[in-house]
Amino acid sequence: DRAYLEEETIIVAIEYEAQPRAGLYFVHPEIGYPDKPWQIWSQGEMEFNSHWFPCYDFPNDRMTSEMIVTVPKWQMAISNGELLAVTENDASNTITYHWKESVPHVTYLLSLVVGEFLEARDEWTGGSPRRNGVPVTYYVEPQDSHKVARSFHKTVEMMDFFSHKTGIDYPYEKYAQTTIRDFMWGGMENISATTLTRNTLHDQRAHLDYTSDGLVAHELAHQWWGDLLTCNNWNHIWLNESFATYFDALYVDHDMGNDEFIMEMQQNRNRYLKEDSTKYRRPIVYNLYEDASQMFDRHTYQKGSWVLHMIRYILGDELWWKAI
């Protein structure tokens, strides 16, 4: 209706309905799996959130976000940032969750998970003495409650470690980890609200051979490398993934000792060299791809971790950690 000045704020409201082809996924009982729960979950990376809400869907711009979600009373809605309100709607037998993420973030890190979950609570009290404790929450299906401590008990210690090593306290209002069905990845580092496959909840016997620590550490490291600091296009996705992979290995060094760190890095080397020798070779910064998903390979993760390890070796620990 008129020309607007650059410094003006404009509020635009968009009413819409969507039947998303990607980005938002619906889990429900089906033939062969009659006991599968009812769940909804999002997966925004790379550019999939625009399938279910109107947005600018590229990682070179940031926003704050707010999510107000109404679900049946027996379900929960989990999203990014601080939980501002939970309102019961008796007339419709529903409940409304109001979340707000005040730290600016790229679009693909906005998330939503809906389902019947049990909430287990912890708290991170590290960092600045002027800061109150940060809520740390774990959301699992009720029948998985006995697996929570086994899979997630090192989370708070990891927050201490990464805060100390980066020199930046964990920067968000809370940290949540939610386990879901039928997830296509191991985990996704949505800002302050990581989504994980339910398969990371191991029983006591499996835990002896393969813990959840690596996945938990990797996704938590992303809260700094990938969330607080984000590549501005997919050519540079190694900056997200190689730092998370390397800091996962650094936590192994801290938690289990240098021999385990060396083994972790050897495994990273072997995985990269296998891809290099049997499939293809490319620079870690690369723009000749048909789809951005092709960048999420062993060059990005495992080779990238070795490039960082090489830089650390060349600089020496004192300069390396000063640079970090």
N, C-alpha and C positions, 0 to 999 in steps of 0.2 A: 504493500500500500504506500510505501515511501522508501527513500534511500536511507540506509542505516550507516552510522559511523562505526569505524573499526573498533572503538573502545566500548561500544554498547553491548549489552547482554540481551539476547533474544531467546525466548522460551518457545519451543515448538513441541506440540503434543501430537502424537500419531496414534490413531486407533487402527488396529489391524488384527486379522486372524491369519494363522499360518498352519500349513501341513508340511512340516519341514522334511526335506529329503535327506538332510544331514544336520549335524550340529546338536540336535536334541533327539534322544533315543528313548524308546518306551519298552520296558521289560514287563512281561506278564506270563501267567501260566499258559502252556501250550501242549500240544500232543507230544507225548514222550517225556514232558517235564511238567506234570500237573502241580508240583509243589513250588515251582518258581515264583518268587514274590512279585508284587506290583511295584515297579520302580520307574522313575524318570531320571535321566542324567544327561548332562551336556558334555560336549567335547569340542572346544573352540579352535584349537590349533590344528591346521594352519589358519584357514580363513573360512570357518564353518559356522561361527556364531551368527553371521548375517543370514543364515538360512532360517533362523527362528526369531530374530528381532531386528528391526531396522538399525543399521549402524555403518560406520566407516570401518571396514574390516581389513586393516593392514597394520603391521607393527611399527609404523613410524609416527604414530600419534597416541596421545594418552588421554584418559578421562577418569573422573571419579564415577562411581556407579551406585545404584540403589536398586534393591530387589524386594518387591512386595508380592508375596505368593500366598494364595489361599488353597488349602488342600484338605482332604477329609481328616477328621480329628485323630484318626489312628495313625496318621502319617506325619512325617516331619519334612520341612523344607530347609535345606542347608545351602548357604551362599557365602559370598565374600564379605569380609569386614566384620563390623560389630552388629550384634543382634540388638536392635533398638526396641522391639516390642513383639509380643506374642499375644494375639487377641482371639479369644474363642467366640465363635458365631453360633450360638445355640439354635437359632431358627433354622439354619441350614446344616447344622451338625458338621461344621467345618472349623478350621483354625487358620489364622493368617500370621505369617512370619514376615518381619520387616528387617531387612539387612541393609547396611550401608558401608561401602568401602570408601574411605576418605583419602587414601593414598592413590594418586593417579597411576593408571596402569593401561597397558595396551588391550585392545578389544578381546583378543583370543583368550585372555586370562580370566574373563568373567565366567562364572559357573553357577550351575543349579543342580542340586540332587534332591529328589523327593523319594521317600520310601518309609517303611516301618523300621526304625533303627533304635537301638539302645545307645545312649550317650554315656561315655565314661569321661571323667574330668581329671585334668592335671593342671599344673600351673608352672610357668617359667618366671622365676624371680631374679634372674641374672640381669646383667647390663647396668645402666645408669641407676644410682641410688635414688634419683628423683622420680623414677618411673615405677608405677604400680605393677603388680604381677600381671603377666600376659596369660589369658586363658588358653589352655591346650586341651583340645577335645578329640575324642575318638568315637566315630559312629560306625557301628556294626549291626548286623541282623541279630535279634535277641538270642538266637541259638548259638551265636559265636562269642558270647560275652566272656567265656572262659579263655579265649585266645588273645584277648586284647593286650594284657600285660606282656605275654610272651613275644608278641610281634612289635610292640610300640614302646616298651619300657625305657629305651635309650633316647627317646625323642628329646626330652628336656636337656639331657647331657649334650646331645648334638647341637642344640640351640646355643648352649654355652660355648661349645667349641667353635662353631662357625662365626658367632658374634666376636669372639676373641681374635680369630685368625683374620677376619676381614676388617676388623677395627670399627665395625658398624653393628650396633645392637639390632637384634631381630626387629624389623621396622614396622610390623603390622599390628592391628588391634587384637588379633588372636591367631592361633594356628590350629586348624582342624584337619583331620585325616578321616576320610569316609571310604569304606569298602563297598563295592557295588558288584552286581552280576554282569556278565557278558561284556566286560570292558575290553576294548581292542588293544590296549597297551597295559604295561605294568603299572604305570602311574602317570598322573598329569599334575603339574605344579601350579594349578590355579591359585591366584594370589590369595594368601592367607587360608586357603581351603583346598588342600590337595585331595584329588580323587585317586583311589587305588583299586586294583583288582582284588576281589574277595579271595583270590588264590594266594595272596600274600599272608593269609591267616593260616599258619602251619600248625599241625598237631604236634604233640610233644616229641614224637619219634622223628618226624620230618625236620623239626627244628634243630635236632642234633647235627644233621647233615647240611642244612641250608636255612640260614636265618633270613629274616626280613630286613636286617640292618642295612644292607646295601641299597635296596630300593628306598627305604625310609630316608637314608642319608642323602641319596641323589636328589629326591624331590624336595627335601628341605633345603639343600644347597641352592636349588633353583630360586628360592625366595630372595636370595641376593643376586645370583647369576642367572638372569633370565626374566625375573620379575621386577626387582628394584632397578636393575640395569638390563636393558633388553636390546637385542640387535634391531636395527631399523629396517632391515629387509632380510629375506631368507637366504641371500648369498652369504650372509655372515652368521648363520645359525650356529656355527661352531663356537662362537663366543658364549652362547647359552649353554650348549651341551658339553663342550670340552671342559669348561670350568666346573660344571656340576659333576662330571665324571672324575675329574682330578681331585676335587674336594671330597668326594665320596672316598677315594683312595687315601687321601690324607687323614680322614677320620679312621680308616682301618689302621693306619700307622699309629695314631693316637690311642686307639682302643685295644688293639691286639699286638702291636709291636712292628718293628721294621721288617722282619722276615715276611709277615703277612702282607705288608705294603709292597714289598718286592714281588711277591707272588701275584698280587692284584695287578701290578703294572705289567708283569710278564704276560698275564692273560689278556690285558688290553693290547699289548704288542702283537700277540699271536692272532687275535681276532682281526686286527687291522691288516696284518700281513697276508692272512688267508684271503680276505676280500681283494687286496691289491694284486695277489698272484693268480687268483682264479676268476675274477670278475672284471675289474677295471681299476684304473688309477686316475685320480683327479686332484687338483689343488683343494685345500680345505676351504678356501674362499672361492666360490664358483657360481657362475650365473647361466651356464648352458644346460639347463634342465627343462623338461617338459612340464613337470609338476613339482611343486615345492617339497612334496613328500619324499622325493628322491634324494633330498639333501640329508635325510635322517638315517645316515648309514655309519659304517665303522670308520670312515675317514673323518666324519664330524665328531663322533664320540671318542673312539679309542685313539686314533691318530692325534686328534686334537689334544687329548690328555698328555700324550708324549711330547708334543710341541711345547706345552706349558712346562713339563718336567725338564725339557732341554733348556728353556729360557731360565728356569730356576737354577739349573746347574751352571749356566754361563754367568749369571749375575751373582750367584752365591746367596745364601739364605738371608743375610742382612739386607741386601738391596732388594731381593725378591719380595720379602714381606713388607718392606717399606713401600715398594711399588703397589702391592696389593692394598 
